[in-house]
Amino acid sequence: MKLTEKEDGVKVLDLQGYSDYVLQLTINNFLKKMELGDEAEIVFDDPDSYEAIEIALRMQGYTILDNTAGDGTYRLRLRRKR
């Protein structure tokens, strides 16, 4: 797991190599620290978790701003809206 911050203040959580339960638990812990209006980017490479993560984010009140998949890597840029 690697957490970095872009110049625009967006936090990037890189979870490549993690899968299933550990991936989802780590994302949930990260999301708990976000404030209303914060933006973040989550990078992972587990294709089996992709759809479940996207659905869970929307159900938890996050807006998906960008959704990119390529070369076995998935990137979700999101904003907390509630």
C-alpha positions, 0 to 999 in steps of 0.5 A: 500500500502506498499513499501519496498526494498530488500537487492539487491535493488529491490523495492517491491510494495505490493498492496494487497487489491487494485483493478481495477482503484486504483491498476492500477493508483498506479502502473503507479505512481510507474513506473514513478519513475523507471530509465532505468534498474531498477528492481521492484516487484509488489504484488497484489491480484486482479485476474481481473487486472492480465492480463491487468497489465501484458499487460500494463507493456510490452507495456510500455517497461518493461521486465517481469523477473518473473511471479508468482501466488499462494494462490490468490497472484500475483507477477510480477518482472520487469525491465525497458528497455526503 
